[in-house]
Amino acid sequence: MNQRLLLVLFLLLASSSLWAQQSYYFPNTGTFDSRIPSPEQFLGYPIGTHYTRHDQIVAYFKELERTSNGKAHVQVIGKSYEERPQIILTVTAPENYSNLEKIRQKHLTVTDPAQPNLTKADPVIVLLGYSVHGAETSGGEAALLTAYYLVANQSAETAQYLKEAVILIDPAQNPDGRDRAANWHNMYKSFPPVSDPADLEHLQGFPGGRVNHYFTDLNRDWLSAEQIESKNRVDFSHQWYPNVHIDFHEMGTNSTYYFEPTPAGHQSPLLPQSSYDFNATLAKYHAEALDKIGSLYFTKESFDNLSPIYGSTYPDFYGAVGVTFEQGSSRGLVQESTSGPVTFPFTIRNHLVTGLATLKGALAEKENLFKLQKDFFKSAVTQGKANPAKAFVFGDSRDVSLTNKLLSLVLRHRLKVYALNADVTADGKKFEKGKAYVVPAEQPFFRIVHSLFEETPKLKDSTFYDNTSWSVVHAYGIQQAKINSVPSLGQAVTAVPTVQGGVAGGKAQLAYLLNWSEYNASRALYSLLSQGVLVKTSLKPFTSQTATGPQKFSYGSLVIPVAGQKISSDSLYRAVEEASRRSNLTFATTSTGFSLEGIDLGSNNILPVRKPEVALITGATSGLAEAGQVWFLLNEHLQLPVSKLDPQSLERVSLDRYQVLVLPNGTYREWSKPTVDALKAWVSRGGTLITFRTASEWAIGQGFAKERVFVDSSATRRNASVTRVDYATRAETEAPRRINGGIFQADIDITNPIAFGLNDRKIFFTKTGNTILLPSKDKYATVAKYLPSSYISGYVSKENVAKINNTASILVGQLGQGKVILFAEDPTYRHYWHGTNRLFLNALFYGNLIQLQSAFLGAAEE
């Protein structure tokens, strides 16, 4: 870069005479209340010359609350995993705030078609959400300036904003990621600043600031609401149902600025066209604001607007106008781009002006926004009434844990749900009164009902930004069915029933028993193992005479004998009680090993379970999201302390302290031969290696398992005879070759330890990426195989569907005394695929117990 230009940029950043906020950020906007400190006055540096930490943002917002004379109020809505507060700054006129609860309650009536419409006298609700990807830092800085402007600016226009709107500012939707990014940039920034894209300032190290503590992309978690930040944010959203919800992002440095409308064909068929039309209405205000400051932008390209998993689309499913703003990122104080240098202040200012333009548009279109939202909920009721399935029923007395987990999600999204008042059989499944729940289709929130319980609607386009199939009920793997008429309904459900664990029958004489069909049984198992308890698992089902009567126990059920323990019987009883409390499950007791049906409790088919010491490979070459999903599952569900190993440390680490090593999707081609040989030797000595997606391909290629990866021979034929295609159609031509995410159905062997606890051979997987595994030549090694017609939903080309049909989803390989569990998919996908993450947990606990065909042949030879 020209040194003179670099110096000018530096002076622009550092000189307060050139960088006064009122001259760059707020030109020609009137006077400001001098009693209210600007961010620069409070923080001690001009915004855009330093990255503001989250605690500083919180402190400044509290100062605004203190000095604003009733205009600004800080609300803590929760805490992140790293204990940072999640805050909302509510900005409105003092007279509005004194009646805020009445305003809120009145606004909530918009969901009830029977209630009257809101009027022009009612405030419009606008939520501005910044930096859900923590590394997209300009949003948080823009939030500081936006809040200051609204509180301190003394123009008549700003006074009108506060009078006619309730403005909700979420300055850092991902506090942990933001601080990770801010600290990185502050650590590596230079004086003068370095614009070279290769400089460390612009290249955040692993894991970067985009994700939260558990490496989760929080902008994919609105519907599933698995992470604590998302739970808090979704709950707050339902306190208001904003009319306009803006989600501030950044994108690649060479891009300009993006706002909606979205591309044709990238819109949800569930939503009324009027919702999308309003994007174009607000776009006029955004365009005008950016035109005034000479910033370039684009619309109608690149980004999807069809799934409620995102921060800008989830509000659409509740009648809001959700909008994504994407700013080309400086990823530092200044960075070169194809359009010239991009400075941090420039990115901040663009977000500032579009945020304020949103308020201008929301006030001007207030009555139309009220009508849009009211009509939205009315049409949702009509749409639900016309839906072929009139109700959705879910629940299984054999798995209360997972039933309640789904019920909790249904309630979090504020859906109307009722207890089932009479036994129902649907789709060949029996649902019991009092143990299942019904969600009617005919309700104001039908579009979210559909998103949870139905397959994704048919999509016309083939080029999508992300996964196009998000059905939660398929992901949970829970017993559920669609019903063509609403069954007998019991009481409306407003809270998840309290379930307390216990030990039925008190202290056991012979053994404690627990059915493995409960999702939380794995939590109980690890609790027992961590307390030094000898726990066994049954490879075959049985029926036992328990203290409360005959009880059936499925494959994988736990048997905790009183005899043979290293602890006393009293200590054992306390350990079982503790496990029951942690899992909210009830253990059975028995005084006889003679089963009423099936194997007896002294059978060789009841084997001890080892306590797994688990290592997780995570680093720059492993899949960030998948590593985080495994880490979260083991921490939050099992309370298991997993060791996170960087691949570069493997040659220095003694693997013998671990029983299980997890290799997520990633790139492992660069691993040295000594590292690979050491890992093979560890497996051969009895270790269990669990691999996902491309890691499974790598493991097969390295000889960890004698299995086969599908090779597309048609690609060779295509290369031999190339067909010319117009360059302008390259995106549409190449996109169908990728598998961005679709739901597929497989047949799973529920007698295999990997599938213990399942009651149905039908199981669903989400498939992302092009890893395809062929069925094993070992007749026992293909745990799950896709059906001949496996496709369920999401955009996947016909060619790819044909490749996936009849292939393997899970394989088990043997290497010496150890096992290799190969998943073609990610069983922990985005945290909410509980139906498949339990298969991963089974691999963790039971993988070493599997015997393949070779083991039986060896036994016969002996």
N, C-alpha and C positions, 0 to 999 in steps of 0.2 A: 504494500500500500504506500502511496505517496506520503513521505514523512510530514510534509506541511499539512496535508489533510488530516493525518493522524493527530498532529498537534492541535489543529482546530477542533477536532472531536474531543480531545482531552480537555481543552479549555471550555468547551461547551458543557461537558459533564461536571467539571470541578469549579468553575467560576460562578459564584453566587450572583454576581452582577448580570451575567448572561443567562443564569439559570433560575432566576427568581420564579417562583411558582406562578405568580399572577401574570407574568409575561409569556411564559411558554405553555403552561398547562391551562391557564384561565385568561386568555386574552379577551378584552372587551366584555367582561362579565360583571362589571359593577364593583362595589366596595365589599369588604369582608369585615366582620365583627372582630375588632382587635383584641377583644377579651378571650377569644377562642384561639388557642395556639394552632398554628399550621403543623403538619407532620414534620417539616424541617425544623421548626422552632422546638418542638417537643423531643425529636429524636437526635437532633444535633447534626444532621447532614441533609443535603438536598435529595429529594426522592429521585432515584435513578442513578445515584453515584455509589450506592451501597445496597446490599440486599438486607431487607428487614426481617428479623427473626419473628417467629410467631408470638413469643412472649412480648415483644415490643409492639406488635399489632394490637394485642389484647390490652396492653397498658395504654396505648394511645386512645383506643375506643373507650376505655374507662375514663380517660381524661375528657373526652368529648362529652360523655354522660355527665361528668361533674360540672362542666362549664357551659353546657348547651342551653341552660334555662328551660329544661323540660322537653327539648326537641329530640334527644337521643337517649336510648336506654339499652344497656347490655344485658343479654340473657344467655346464660350458660345452658346449653341443651345436652351436654354430656362430655365425656372425655375420650381421647384416643387411647390406643393400647399403650402408648408411651406417656400417658397421664397428662397430655396437653388438653386444655379446655377447648371444646367446640363452642363457639359463640355466635350469636346473632345480634347485630345492632339494628334496632328498630328506630327508624327516623320518621317522624310525623309531627304535625302541629301539636303543641301542648294540649289544646282543647280536644284533639282526637285521642291523645294518649290517656287523658282522664276518663275517656269512655271506651277504651280499647277493647275491653272484654265484650261490651255490648256490640261494638262494631264487628268483632270476630264472630260472635254467635250469630249475628244477623247474616254475615257473609256465608256462613256454613249452610244456611237454608237453601243455597243455590243448588244443592244436591237433591232437594225434595221438589219434584215437579208440582206438588200441590201448593207450594208456598209462592207468594207474589214475587215478581222480579225486583231486583235491586234498582234503585233510581240514581239519577245524576247527583243527588245529594250525598250518596254513599261513597266512601273512599274506594279507589281501585287499589288492589293489592299487587305489589311488584316485588319479586324476589330476585336479587342479584347474587349469584353464587360464583365464587372465584376459586381457581386453582385446585380443582379436584385432583388434577395431576400436579403434584407438588413441585415438579421441576419446571412447570409452566408459570414462572414466578411473576411475570408482569401483572397478572391478575390481582395478587395480594397488594402490590404497590398501588394499583389503580383503585382498589377498595379504600385505601387510606385517603387518597385524594378525593374520591367520590363522597365519602362520608364527611370530610372536611368541608367540601363545597356545599353540600346540602345543609349543614349545620351553621356554617359561618357566612355564606354568601347572603347579601342583603337585598338582592334584586327582587322585584315583584314576581318574576317568573319562578324563582326558587321558592318564595313564600307560597305560591300557588301549588307547586309540587307537594309541599308539606300539608297544605290544607286539603287537597283532593286525593291524596294517596297515603297508604301505609307502605313504607319502603323497608324491606327486610334485607339486610346485607350480611351475607355469610362470607367473610373475608378469606378464609382458608379452609376449604372443605376437606383438605388432607393435611392436618397440622404437622404430622410426623415427617411426611415426604417433603413438605415445604422447608422445614428446618434442615433436613439433610441436604437439599439443594442450596439453600441460602448459605449454609456453612461452607459448602464446597466452593461456591463462587467467591465468597469473601476470602477464603483461604488462598485462592489462586489468582485473584485479580491483581493487576499490575498498575504501576504509575510511571509512565503513561499506560493506558490500557492497550492490550494486544488484540488485534482484530483477526489474526491468523486462525482459521477454523481448527487447525491442528493443535493449538495451544490447550493445555490442560484445563484452563478455565472453562472452555466450551465442551469438555468431554467428561462428564461426571462418571466417577468410578462406580463399580458395582456396590449396591443395587440401584443407585441413582435415586432421584427424588420423585419420580413419576408415581411410585407405588407407596402403599402404607407400610406399616411395620411388618406385616406378613406378606409383603411383596404383591399385594393385591391391587389391581386396577379398580379403584372405587367407582369409576364411571361405567363399570359393567355390573354393578352390584345393587342397582336400585330395585329391581324386581325380586331378586333372590334374598337381598338384605341379610347377608351372612356376617358381614363385618360390623363391629360396634359403631364405627363412624356412620355407616349406612343406616343402621337401625335408628340411631339418633336423628339422622337427617330425614328419613322417611316419616318418622313419628312427628317431627316438627312440621313437615309439609302438610300433614293431615290436620294440623291445628288451624290451617288457613285456607288451603286450596287457592293459591295465588292465581290471579288473572294472567299475569305475564311472569315467566320464569326464564332468566337468562343464565346460560352456563358458559363461563369465560375460559377459553383454552388458548394454547399455542400450538403451532405446527412448524414444519421445516423452515429454516432461515431463508431459503430462496423463494418461499411463498409470500404473498402480500397479506391480505386480510379477507376472511370469509365470514359471511353471514347468510342466513337462509332467505329465500326459499331453497329447498333441496332439489336434487335431480328428479325428473319425472321417472316414475317406476320405483322410486326408493321411499315410498310412502305406504303406511299401513292401510290395507283394505278395511280394517275395523273402524277407522276414524272417519268422521264426516269430512268432505272436501273443504267445508267452510273453515275447519281448523287450519288446514294448510294454506288456504287462501289468505288467512290473516297474517301469515308469515310475510307474504308479499306486501301487505298493507304497512306493517312495521318496517319493512325493508326500506321504504321510501325515507323514513326518518333517519335510519342508520346511514344510508347512502348520502343524504344531505349533509350529515355531520362530518363524514369522512371527506366529502368533496370540499368542504369549507377549509380543511387544513391540508388539502392536497395529497391525501393518502389514497393509494390504489387499493382495490378490493375485487373480489369475484363472488358470484352466487351460483346456485343451481348446478354445482359440481361436487363430486368427491364423497360427500358425507351422507350416510343413511339417516332416515327419520321414520323408521318403521317399528322399532322394538322398544318396549318400555324398560329395557335394562339400563338406558342412559339417563343422565341428569337433564338433558334437554327434551327427551321424549316421554319419560315417565309422567311429567306434568300434563303432556298432551292427553294422556289417558284419563285425566281428571278435569278436562275442559279448559285447561290453560293454553296459552300460546307459549310453547317452549321454543327457545332459540339457542343455537350454538354460535358462539363467536370464536373464531380461530385467528390468532395473530401470528405472523411469521416471527419466530423467536430469535432473540439475540444470543441467548444462552451464555450470557456474560454482559459486560458493559458495552462492548461493541464487537460485531463480527461481520466479516466480509460476506457478501451475497452476490448473486448474479445481477442484482439491481442496485448494487452499491452497498456501502456500509449500513448495517442495521444497528441502531443504538438502543440501549435499554430504555432511556427516556421516551424514545419514539414509540416503542411497543406499549409502554404504559399509557401514553397520551391517547393512542388509538382506542384502547379499552375504556379509558376515561370518557371520551366523547361519545362512544356508542352506548355506554351505560346511561349517560345523561340524555341521549337522544331517545333511549327506550322510555324514559319517564315522560318526555315530551309527547311521544306517540301514545303512550298509555293514557295520558290525560285527555288528549284530543279524541281518542277512540274509546273512551271509557264506557259509554252506553252500549256501543257495539260489542265490547268485550264482555259486559254483563250478559247481553243477549246471547252471545256465542256460548258462554259457559252454561247458561240456563237451558238453552236448546240442546246442548251436548248431553246433559244428563237426561233430558226428556227422550231424546232419540236413543239413548242407551237402553232405556226401559223397553222401548218399542223393538229395538234390535234384539234384545234378549228374549222378548216374547216370541219373536219370529224364529229364533234359533231352533234347529231340529232337536237338539238335546235341551230339555226343559229344566233339567237339574243335574248336578254332579254329586255323586256320593263317594265318600272315601272313609277308610277306617278298617282296622283289623285288630281283633282282640288278641291275636298272637303277637302283635307288635304295637303296643300302646306308645312306646317311645317315639317311633316315627310318625304315628298318627297325631300325636300331640305336637310334634315338630311342624308338621304341615298345618295343623289348626292354628298354631301360633303365627305362621306366615299369613294365612288367610285373614286373621284378625288384624295383623299389622297393616294390611292394605285396606282395612275397614270394610271388607265384604260382609254382606248379610249371610249368616250361616246359622244352621239350626241342628239341634240334636235329632237323630233319626228316631221316630216315634213307633215304628213297627218294623219287624224283620223284612228285608227286601232281598230278592235274588235278581241280579242283573249281570249280563254278560258272563253267565255261568258262575258268578261269585256270590257268596252269601254275606250280607251285611246285617249285623245284629243291632237290635234296638238298644240304645244307650251306649253303644260301642262304636258308632259310626256317625258321620255328620253329612249334612246336605247343604249344598250351595245352589240356590235357585238361579237360573239364568236371567229371569225377569227382575232386574234391579238396576239402580242408577250406575252401579260400578261394573256392569256386564263386560265391558271391554277388558278390564283386568281379570275378571272371571275367565274369560276366553283365553287370555294369555297364560293363565295358570293351568287350565284344565283341558284346553283343546290343542290340536296340532296347529302349527303355523299356517295361516292362510296361504293359498297359492300365490306365488310371486311371478311377475312377468319378466323382470330383468334377470340378468345373469352376473352382473358386476356389483358386488356389495362390499361394504367397508368391513363388515364383521360377520359373526355367526348369524344365520337367518332362522334358527330354530331354538326356542327358549322355553318350551313347555315344561313347567315345573313338576307337574304330576308324573310325567315320564321320568324325570330326573330322580325323584324321590323313590321310585320303585315300590310304591305303596299300592295296596289293593284299592282300586277305584273303578268307577263305571259311569257311563253316561246313561241317563234315564229319559225316556220320551214323555214322561208325565211326572209332575212333582209328587213325591211320596208323602206319607203322613209325617208332618213336621211336629217336633216337640218344641221345647223352649228355645228362643233365640239365644245363641251363645255369645257371650261378651268377654269371656276370659277362658284361658286354658285350665281345665280341671286340675286341682292340686293332687299330685300323685306322690305318695310317700312309700319308700321302700320299707322292707322289714324281713323278718324271718318267720315264716308261718310254721308254728309248732315249737318255736323256741329253740333251745340248745339241742343239737342233733345227737343221736346215739351212735349212728353209723356214718351218715354222709349228708352233706348239703347239696342241693341240686338247683340248677338254673337253666332255663330253656334258652338256647342260642338264637331263637327266632326274633328276639327283642334286639332292636338296633343298639340299645345301651348296654347290652350284655358284654360287649368288648370293653366298655369302660369298667364294668364290674370285674372282669377278668384281670385287667391290668392293676386295678386297685388291690386285688388279692395277691397277685404275683409280687407287687412292690412291697407288700407287707410280709413276704417270706412264706407265703402259703403254698403248699403242694396242691396244684389244681390239675385235674385230668379232663380230657374231652372225649366224647363218645363218637366213634366213627360210624356208628349205626344207631338208629332210633330205638327207644324202649319206652315201656309204660311202667311206672313205679307206684307202689303203694306208699303215698306220702302221709304226713300227719293230718292232712286235710282231705284225704281220699285219693283215688287213682288219678294219676296225671301223666299225660303223654309228653315225651321229651324228644325233640327232633335231632337230626344230624348236628354234631358239634356242641351239644349241650354239655354244661359243665358239671363235673362230679368232684366234690371236695370231700375226700374221706377224712374221718376223724383220726383213724389210725395212720401211722406212718408220717405224721407231721413233726417238724422240728420245733414246734411251739406247743404250748399246753392247750387242752381242749377249751379252757376259758378264753385264752388269747385267740384261739381260732374263732370262737363265737364272736368275739369283739371285732375281729378282722372281717368276718362275713357281714356283721351289722354295718361296719363302716363302708364296705363295698355296696351294700344295699342303699345306704344314704346317698352315696356319690352317684349312683346310677338310677335312683328312684325305682328300683325293681325289687320284687319280693322273691326271696329264696324259699325253696321247699326243703323239707327235711324228711328223712326216712330212717327207719330202724331195721330195714331188711335189705339185703343185696339181691334177693330173689325177685326178679321182675315179673310183673303180671303178663307182659308181652315183650318180645325182643330179647336183647342180650342182657345178661346179669351184670351187676356192678363190678364183679371181679374179672370180667372178660378181658382178653388180650386186645379187644377192639376199643378199650378205654385206655388212652395213652396220656402220659404226663405232658403238660405244656410248659415249654421253657420261657423264662422271662426274656423278652427281646431287648437287647441293647442295640439301638438303631443308629446308623450313620446315614446322613443325607448329603449327597454330593450337590453342592450349590456354589455358584461362582459365575464368572463372565461367560463361560462356555455352556452352562447348563440352563435349562428353561427357567427363567425367573419366576413366572407365575406358578408353574407346577411345583417348583421347590417350595414356594410360599404356601401353596395349598396343602402339601404334605406336612410341612412344619405346623401350620395352623391346626390341621386335623389331629395330629399327635399331641400337640399342646392342649388345645381346647377340649377335645373329645376324650382323649385318654388320660390327660395330664402326664404324658410321657415326655421326659427330657431328651429330645433327639439331638445328637451331635451333628453340627453342620460343618462339613469338610470342604475346603477348597481343593479342586482337582490337583493343583500344584503341590499340595502337601501330602498327597497319597504315598509318595515314595518314602516319606519320613515318618508316617504314622503306622503304628502296629495295628493291623486290622483284626487281630485275634481277640481284641476286647469287645468286638461287635459280633452279633449273631445275624443281623440283617443290614444290608446296604441297599439304599434306594438310589437309582439312577434315573432322574427325570429326563424328559425330552431335551435334547441338546446336541452339541457338536463335540465329539470325542475323538475325532480322527487324529488329533495332534498328541494324544497320550503316548508316552514312550513305551517301548517294548518291556522294559523292566516293570513299569507300572501295571501294564496289562497282565504280565506273567504273575506278578504278586497278587493281583485280584483273582486270577484263575486259581492260583494255589490256595487262596483263602476259601473260595467256593468249594474246591475239592476236599478241603478239610472239614466241610460241614456247614459252611455259610450259606445264607439265602440271599441271592441277588434278585432285586425286583426292578424291572425296567419299564419305561413308558415310551411309546411311539418310536421316534428315531433312535433312542437308546436301545430299543429292542432290535432294530435293524443292525445297529453297531454290534451288539452282543452276539447276534447270529453270525455276522461277518467275521468276528474275532474268534469264533469257535467255542463260545461259552455254551451253546446249545446246538444240537444237530437238527435245526429247523430251517425253513426256507422263507425268503421274502419274495413277494410277488414282483416280477419284472415285466414291465409293459412292453411286449414285443412290437406293439403297433407303433411305438415311438421310433423304432429302427426303420420300420417300413415308411413312416412319414418322412424321415430324413433322406431315405433313398429316392423318394419322388416328392419333391417340394411343390406345393401348390401356392401360387402367388395370391396374396390377400392385400387389399387396400390398407395402407398404413394407418389411415384414420380409424379403422375398425379393430386395431390391435387389442384394445382393452376388452371389447366384447368377444373377440376371438380367443384370447388367452385365458380370460377369467374362468370359463367353465372347466378348465383343466385342474383348477385348484379346488380343494374341499375345505371351505371356510367354516363349515359347521352344519351338520345335519343329524337327525336322529334316526338310528337304525335299530332293528329288532334282531335279537339272537336267541338261539336255544342254548341254555346253560345246564350243565350236569349238576343238579342240586345234591348229588351224592359225593361230589368231589369236595375236599376240604376248602378249596377256594370259594365255593358257593354255599358253604354251610350257613344255615339260618334262613335261606330263601325258601319260600313255599310254592313258587311257581317257576316252571322252566323257562317261561318267557321273560326276557330282560331287555331293557333298552340301554343303548350306549349313544353318547354324542361323539361324532367323528369329526375331527379337525386334522388337517394335514393328510398326506398321501401315503402314510405307512399302511401297507397291506400284507398280512402274514398268511401263509398257506397252512391248511390243516396239517397236523403232525402225522407222520407214518406210525407213531406209537399210538395204539388205539385208545389209551387212557389219557393222553397228554393234551388233547384239545378240550379245554374246559368249556369254552363258549365258542359257538360257530354261528355266523350270520345265516339267516334263513335264505332260501332260494328267492324270496321276494322280501327283502329286508328293509327297504326304505319306508320311513314313516313321515318325515316332514323336514322342511328347510330346503334351500336351493342346493341341489347337487345334480350335476349333469347326468343324463341317461348313461353316458359312457362310463362314468365313475361308479354309478349305482351297479352296473353290470359287473364291474371289476370287484366290487365289495361283496356281492352276493356269494354265499357258500364259502367265504374265507373265514379265517380264525380271528377271534377277538382276544382270546387269552390262551396261551400255551404254557406248558410246564416242561422244562428241560432238566436233565440230570448231568452234573459234572462231578465225577468222583463221588464223594459222600454228600455233596451239596446240591442245592436246587436253584434253578433260574426261572423266575416267573416273568413271562413276557406278555405285557399288555400292548395291543396294537393301538389302543386309545389312551387317553388320560382318565383314569377312573376317579380322580379327585376334581374333575373339571369345575372351575370357578366356585369351588366349595359346596355347591348345592346339589351335586349329583350323589346323593346319599345312597341311592340304589346300587351304585357301582363303587363308591368309596368303601363300602363295607366289604367288598371283594378284596380290595387292597389290604384292609385290616385283617381279613382272614389269611391272606398271604403272609402277613407279618407274624401272626401267631401260629399258623398251622402249615405254612409252606414246607417246612422240614419234615412233616409227617407223611407227605404224599409219596406213594410208591408207584413207579411206572412199570411198564411191561418188562423192561430189562431186569427190574428187581425180582419179579416173579420167576423169570427164566433162570436167574441166578440161584434162587431158592430151590427150584426144581432140580438143578444140577447138583446141588449139595445133597 
